[in-house]
Amino acid sequence: MTGIFVTCNTDAGYFPIDKVGSFAYWIKGGGLHLHGSGLFKGKVAGPWQAEMMAMINALHVLKKAKPAPVIGFIFNCDNNGARPGKTGHQLRQTLQKAIKEFKEDAKTRLGKEEFKRVMKNVKEYAIFRHVKAHGPTDEKRTWVNDYLDKQCKKELRKWLAEHKKNKHEAI
């Protein structure tokens, strides 16, 4: 059994008037390709919280897919503040915990010695990269971020159409 390296691209949308948030994800690695979008179930305090929740949600989707052991992550996100820290907000801790669970699962499934061998040249298990949103670039991750942004806006527009009689300005 071998492990896979996974790239998680996420984005979130936020409608401040009603505290409604949307998410979208694009997950690839080891032949796996998952993508989707939706609305968060509860109210969202702000864009930063929505971005963190989008990353956590992507990890839940990945876990349900039951992939091969994950030996590393790259997270691409357009919000610089939405990344885990050593201390801080509960969402950061939840994200760290979910990442740690994948790492522990990989150690168990591969065996400690094989995991050590595979991780020998890997400096970090989870790498967080900022994606310049809406920039004029040909990078794949920017294209994916633009796609995810459109999916988030689509979810918010759908919510507006279903829940608001007096339409707000277009998102």
Backbone as numpy.savetxt, mean C-alpha at the origin, in Angstrom:
# Nx Ny Nz CAx CAy CAz Cx Cy Cz
11.42 -24.63 -1.82 10.57 -23.45 -1.82 11.46 -22.21 -1.82
11.12 -21.26 -2.69 11.87 -20.02 -2.73 10.97 -18.87 -2.33
11.59 -17.78 -1.96 10.84 -16.59 -1.56 10.66 -15.63 -2.72
9.79 -14.68 -2.53 9.55 -13.66 -3.56 9.76 -12.27 -2.97
10.13 -11.37 -3.83 10.26 -9.97 -3.48 9.02 -9.28 -4.04
8.35 -8.47 -3.23 7.07 -7.89 -3.60 7.15 -6.36 -3.64
6.57 -5.79 -4.68 6.43 -4.34 -4.78 4.97 -3.99 -4.55
4.73 -3.11 -3.57 3.38 -2.64 -3.26 3.29 -1.16 -3.61
2.48 -0.87 -4.60 2.19 0.52 -4.96 0.82 0.84 -4.39
0.71 1.93 -3.67 -0.57 2.30 -3.08 -0.82 3.79 -3.27
-2.08 4.15 -3.23 -2.47 5.55 -3.22 -3.79 5.65 -2.49
-4.10 6.85 -2.06 -5.34 7.09 -1.33 -5.94 8.41 -1.78
-7.25 8.47 -1.69 -7.98 9.70 -1.95 -8.71 10.09 -0.68
-9.03 11.35 -0.59 -9.66 11.83 0.64 -10.62 12.95 0.32
-11.82 12.85 0.85 -12.83 13.89 0.69 -13.06 14.52 2.07
-12.47 15.69 2.33 -12.46 16.26 3.68 -13.81 16.67 4.24
-14.74 17.04 3.39 -16.04 17.51 3.89 -16.75 16.40 4.67
-16.73 15.19 4.13 -17.42 14.08 4.76 -16.49 13.06 5.41
-15.18 13.32 5.37 -14.18 12.43 5.97 -14.22 11.04 5.34
-14.40 11.00 4.03 -14.46 9.75 3.28 -13.12 9.56 2.58
-12.61 8.35 2.65 -11.34 8.05 2.00 -11.45 6.85 1.07
-10.61 6.87 0.05 -10.56 5.76 -0.89 -9.12 5.26 -0.98
-8.97 4.03 -1.47 -7.64 3.43 -1.60 -7.55 2.69 -2.91
-6.33 2.52 -3.36 -6.06 1.68 -4.53 -4.70 1.04 -4.33
-4.54 -0.18 -4.85 -3.27 -0.89 -4.70 -2.92 -1.62 -5.99
-1.63 -1.82 -6.16 -1.06 -2.54 -7.31 0.11 -3.31 -6.74
-0.04 -4.61 -6.61 0.96 -5.45 -5.96 1.52 -6.44 -6.98
2.85 -6.48 -7.09 3.49 -7.41 -8.03 4.68 -8.07 -7.38
4.91 -9.31 -7.77 6.09 -10.02 -7.30 5.94 -11.51 -7.49
6.99 -12.14 -7.98 7.00 -13.59 -8.12 5.83 -14.15 -8.90
5.43 -13.48 -9.99 4.32 -13.95 -10.79 2.96 -13.52 -10.27
2.94 -12.88 -9.14 1.70 -12.43 -8.51 1.39 -11.01 -8.99
0.14 -10.74 -9.35 -0.28 -9.40 -9.71 -1.68 -9.17 -9.17
-1.76 -8.32 -8.15 -3.04 -7.99 -7.52 -3.27 -6.49 -7.66
-4.47 -6.12 -8.03 -4.78 -4.70 -8.06 -6.27 -4.52 -7.80
-6.60 -3.38 -7.21 -7.98 -3.10 -6.89 -8.11 -1.76 -6.19
-9.34 -1.41 -5.88 -9.60 -0.15 -5.19 -10.91 -0.27 -4.43
-11.16 0.71 -3.57 -12.39 0.72 -2.79 -12.43 1.91 -1.86
-13.44 1.91 -1.00 -13.60 2.95 0.01 -13.28 2.37 1.38
-12.73 3.19 2.24 -12.53 2.76 3.62 -13.88 2.68 4.31
-14.04 1.74 5.23 -15.32 1.52 5.89 -15.71 2.66 6.83
-14.75 3.18 7.57 -15.07 4.23 8.52 -14.58 5.58 8.05
-14.79 6.57 8.90 -14.33 7.92 8.59 -12.81 7.98 8.65
-12.24 8.86 7.86 -10.79 9.02 7.77 -10.46 10.43 8.23
-9.46 10.56 9.10 -9.11 11.85 9.68 -8.42 12.79 8.70
-7.68 12.24 7.74 -6.96 13.10 6.81 -6.22 12.29 5.76
-5.56 12.99 4.83 -4.86 12.30 3.75 -3.74 11.39 4.23
-3.00 11.82 5.25 -1.90 11.00 5.77 -2.44 9.68 6.29
-3.53 9.74 7.07 -4.13 8.52 7.60 -4.61 7.62 6.45
-5.21 8.20 5.44 -5.69 7.42 4.30 -4.53 6.70 3.60
-3.40 7.38 3.43 -2.23 6.76 2.79 -1.71 5.59 3.62
-1.62 5.77 4.92 -1.16 4.68 5.79 -2.13 3.50 5.74
-3.42 3.80 5.78 -4.42 2.75 5.73 -4.39 2.01 4.38
-4.06 2.72 3.31 -3.96 2.08 2.00 -2.83 1.04 1.99
-1.69 1.38 2.60 -0.57 0.42 2.66 -0.94 -0.79 3.51
-1.58 -0.55 4.64 -1.99 -1.65 5.52 -3.00 -2.54 4.79
-3.95 -1.92 4.10 -4.95 -2.67 3.35 -4.29 -3.54 2.27
-3.29 -2.99 1.59 -2.59 -3.76 0.55 -1.95 -5.02 1.15
-1.40 -4.90 2.35 -0.79 -6.07 3.00 -1.84 -7.10 3.38
-3.04 -6.65 3.75 -4.13 -7.60 4.04 -4.53 -8.35 2.77
-4.61 -7.63 1.66 -4.94 -8.26 0.38 -3.87 -9.29 0.01
-2.62 -8.90 0.18 -1.51 -9.81 -0.14 -1.56 -11.06 0.74
-1.83 -10.88 2.01 -1.89 -12.02 2.94 -2.99 -13.00 2.53
-4.14 -12.48 2.11 -5.25 -13.34 1.67 -4.90 -14.12 0.41
-3.99 -13.57 -0.40 -3.59 -14.25 -1.64 -2.67 -15.43 -1.37
-2.17 -15.54 -0.15 -1.29 -16.63 0.27 -0.11 -16.83 -0.70
0.73 -15.81 -0.81 1.87 -15.91 -1.73 2.96 -16.81 -1.19
3.97 -17.05 -2.03 5.18 -17.72 -1.56 5.77 -16.84 -0.45
6.70 -17.35 0.34 7.28 -16.53 1.40 7.85 -15.22 0.86
7.50 -14.13 1.50 7.96 -12.81 1.06 9.31 -12.53 1.72
10.32 -12.32 0.88 11.66 -12.07 1.41 12.04 -10.60 1.36
11.12 -9.76 0.93 11.37 -8.33 0.94 10.27 -7.56 0.25
10.17 -6.28 0.61 9.16 -5.39 0.06 9.79 -4.11 -0.46
9.16 -3.56 -1.48 9.35 -2.16 -1.85 7.96 -1.55 -1.83
7.80 -0.48 -1.08 6.55 0.25 -1.04 6.74 1.56 -1.81
5.90 1.79 -2.80 5.91 3.04 -3.55 4.66 3.83 -3.19
4.87 5.06 -2.74 3.77 5.88 -2.25 4.09 7.34 -2.56
3.06 8.14 -2.85 3.32 9.54 -3.17 3.22 10.48 -1.97
3.06 9.93 -0.78 2.98 10.74 0.43 4.21 10.47 1.28
5.11 11.45 1.38 6.36 11.27 2.14 6.14 10.95 3.61
5.07 11.46 4.18 4.82 11.23 5.60 4.28 9.85 5.92
3.80 9.15 4.93 3.17 7.85 5.15 4.20 6.74 5.04
4.98 6.59 6.06 5.94 5.50 6.14 6.17 5.21 7.62
6.52 4.00 7.94 6.64 3.67 9.36 7.86 4.32 10.00
7.72 4.59 11.26 8.84 5.11 12.05 9.07 4.18 13.23
10.12 4.42 13.98 10.41 3.56 15.13 9.36 3.71 16.22
8.84 4.90 16.36 7.79 5.13 17.34 6.71 5.95 16.67
5.66 6.17 17.38 4.68 7.09 16.84 3.30 6.51 16.72
2.62 7.02 15.78 1.20 6.79 15.56 0.86 5.30 15.47
-0.32 4.97 15.89 -0.79 3.58 15.89 -0.78 2.98 14.48
-1.10 3.76 13.46 -1.08 3.23 12.09 0.33 2.83 11.67
1.32 3.61 12.08 2.71 3.24 11.77 3.05 1.91 12.44
2.62 1.76 13.67 2.89 0.52 14.40 2.16 -0.65 13.75
0.93 -0.43 13.29 0.17 -1.48 12.62 0.86 -1.92 11.33
1.37 -0.95 10.57 2.09 -1.27 9.35 3.36 -2.05 9.65
4.12 -1.61 10.64 5.34 -2.32 11.04 5.02 -3.75 11.46
3.95 -3.92 12.21 3.56 -5.24 12.69 3.21 -6.17 11.51
2.47 -5.64 10.53 2.10 -6.44 9.37 3.33 -6.85 8.56
4.28 -5.94 8.41 5.52 -6.25 7.70 6.30 -7.31 8.46
6.36 -7.17 9.78 7.09 -8.14 10.61 6.45 -9.53 10.51
5.13 -9.59 10.42 4.45 -10.88 10.28 4.86 -11.58 8.99
4.99 -10.83 7.89 5.46 -11.42 6.64 6.89 -11.94 6.79
7.71 -11.19 7.47 9.11 -11.59 7.67 9.18 -12.86 8.51
8.43 -12.92 9.59 8.41 -14.11 10.45 7.86 -15.32 9.71
6.84 -15.09 8.88 6.28 -16.18 8.07 7.34 -16.73 7.11
8.11 -15.83 6.49 9.16 -16.26 5.57 10.23 -17.06 6.30
10.59 -16.63 7.50 11.59 -17.37 8.30 11.08 -18.77 8.62
9.81 -18.86 8.98 9.23 -20.15 9.34 9.13 -21.08 8.12
8.61 -20.56 7.03 8.38 -21.38 5.85 9.67 -21.78 5.13
10.65 -20.86 5.12 11.92 -21.17 4.45 12.91 -21.88 5.38
12.74 -21.68 6.66 13.72 -22.15 7.63 14.70 -21.02 7.91
15.17 -20.94 9.13 16.04 -19.82 9.53 17.33 -19.76 8.71
17.93 -20.89 8.45 19.20 -20.89 7.71 19.02 -20.45 6.26
17.97 -20.97 5.61 17.70 -20.57 4.23 17.32 -19.09 4.17
16.52 -18.64 5.13 16.14 -17.23 5.17 17.39 -16.35 5.32
18.29 -16.76 6.21 19.54 -16.01 6.41 20.35 -15.96 5.12
20.43 -17.09 4.42 21.19 -17.16 3.17 20.58 -16.24 2.11
19.26 -16.29 1.98 18.57 -15.47 0.99 18.72 -13.98 1.32
18.71 -13.64 2.59 18.75 -12.25 3.02 20.18 -11.71 3.18
21.16 -12.51 2.87 22.56 -12.14 3.08 22.92 -10.79 2.46
22.49 -10.53 1.24 22.84 -9.29 0.55 21.74 -8.24 0.59
20.69 -8.49 1.35 19.58 -7.54 1.46 19.80 -6.67 2.69
19.86 -5.36 2.47 20.12 -4.45 3.58 18.87 -4.17 4.42
17.73 -4.04 3.75 16.48 -3.76 4.46 15.40 -4.69 3.95
14.56 -5.16 4.85 13.47 -6.04 4.47 12.37 -5.26 3.75
12.08 -4.05 4.22 11.06 -3.20 3.61 11.66 -1.85 3.27
11.57 -1.50 2.00 12.10 -0.23 1.50 10.91 0.65 1.12
10.95 1.88 1.56 9.88 2.83 1.25 10.43 3.90 0.32
9.77 4.04 -0.85 10.21 5.02 -1.83 9.09 6.02 -2.10
9.49 7.26 -2.23 8.54 8.30 -2.59 8.43 8.35 -4.11
7.20 8.39 -4.59 6.94 8.50 -6.02 6.46 9.91 -6.29
7.12 10.58 -7.19 6.68 11.92 -7.57 5.36 11.79 -8.31
4.32 12.30 -7.70 2.99 12.16 -8.27 2.77 13.16 -9.40
2.09 12.73 -10.41 1.66 13.58 -11.52 2.82 14.29 -12.20
3.97 13.68 -12.17 5.15 14.29 -12.80 5.31 13.82 -14.23
5.94 14.64 -15.05 6.19 14.24 -16.43 7.39 13.30 -16.51
7.14 12.04 -16.31 8.23 11.07 -16.35 7.73 9.78 -16.96
8.64 9.01 -17.48 8.28 7.74 -18.09 8.48 6.56 -17.14
8.78 6.84 -15.88 9.01 5.74 -14.93 7.73 4.94 -14.74
7.89 3.63 -14.65 6.73 2.76 -14.46 6.00 3.08 -13.16
6.75 3.36 -12.10 6.08 3.58 -10.82 5.25 4.86 -10.84
5.65 5.87 -11.63 4.84 7.08 -11.75 3.57 6.77 -12.54
3.69 5.97 -13.60 2.52 5.57 -14.37 1.54 4.82 -13.47
2.05 3.89 -12.67 1.19 3.12 -11.75 0.55 4.06 -10.74
1.31 5.01 -10.20 0.75 5.95 -9.23 -0.37 6.78 -9.86
-0.18 7.21 -11.09 -1.24 7.97 -11.77 -2.49 7.10 -11.96
-2.29 5.84 -12.33 -3.41 4.91 -12.48 -4.14 4.75 -11.14
-3.39 4.57 -10.06 -4.00 4.39 -8.74 -4.74 5.66 -8.31
-4.17 6.81 -8.60 -4.82 8.08 -8.28 -6.18 8.17 -8.99
-6.23 7.78 -10.24 -7.49 7.80 -10.99 -8.51 6.85 -10.38
-8.03 5.68 -9.93 -8.94 4.71 -9.31 -9.52 5.26 -8.00
-8.68 5.94 -7.22 -9.15 6.54 -5.96 -10.21 7.61 -6.24
-9.95 8.45 -7.21 -10.91 9.51 -7.57 -12.22 8.91 -8.08
-12.11 7.83 -8.83 -13.30 7.14 -9.35 -14.16 6.62 -8.19
-13.51 6.05 -7.17 -14.24 5.56 -6.00 -14.94 6.70 -5.26
-14.25 7.85 -5.12 -14.84 8.99 -4.43 -16.01 9.58 -5.23
-15.87 9.65 -6.54 -16.97 10.15 -7.37 -18.19 9.23 -7.26
-17.94 7.94 -7.25 -19.02 6.95 -7.12 -19.74 7.15 -5.78
-18.96 7.37 -4.72 -19.55 7.61 -3.39 -20.40 8.88 -3.43
-19.87 9.94 -4.03 -20.62 11.21 -4.12 -21.94 11.01 -4.84
-21.91 10.29 -5.94 -23.13 10.06 -6.71 -24.17 9.31 -5.90
-23.74 8.40 -5.05 -24.66 7.59 -4.26 -25.14 8.28 -2.99
-24.34 9.18 -2.43 -24.65 9.72 -1.10 -24.99 11.20 -1.03
-24.78 11.92 -2.08 -25.01 13.36 -2.02 -26.05 13.81 -3.04
-27.07 14.51 -2.54 -28.05 15.08 -3.45 -27.52 16.39 -4.02
-26.89 17.18 -3.16 -26.28 18.42 -3.61 -24.82 18.12 -3.93
-24.50 17.96 -5.17 -23.15 17.58 -5.58 -22.15 18.68 -5.22
-21.01 18.26 -4.71 -19.90 19.17 -4.46 -19.14 19.35 -5.76
-18.17 20.25 -5.73 -17.34 20.44 -6.93 -16.69 19.11 -7.29
-16.45 18.93 -8.55 -15.84 17.69 -9.03 -14.48 17.47 -8.39
-14.20 16.23 -8.13 -12.91 15.88 -7.52 -11.88 15.83 -8.61
